[in-house]
């Protein structure tokens, strides 16, 4: 597993770095991004995005993400769960459609996409 480190202490730069790492399938950063969004966002629909990243982190093998996802899910409406599931599916399908752009992906993401 690749170890990645955030080079910045600036909040905006940190968020940008987390989003980029999460989008490349690094489950630890997906978990951290979900936690960051949950702690800082005032958006009423933040749980949809939080659950999406926790679900993906769980799928990619992040320890602890499943428990966090179940906790978040318990506070969501069925419509929010459905939307989050839709976003997660779209994310995975987009990755599968772009297999040629996988050089910076985590090994876990590469393996899941290879099985599709």
Secondary structure as GFF3:
##gff-version 3
##sequence-region A 1 116
A	DSSP	alpha_helix	11	23	.	.	.	ID=ss1
A	DSSP	alpha_helix	27	40	.	.	.	ID=ss2
A	DSSP	alpha_helix	46	59	.	.	.	ID=ss3
A	DSSP	alpha_helix	65	74	.	.	.	ID=ss4
A	DSSP	alpha_helix	78	97	.	.	.	ID=ss5
A	DSSP	three_ten_helix	99	101	.	.	.	ID=ss6
A	DSSP	alpha_helix	107	114	.	.	.	ID=ss7
###
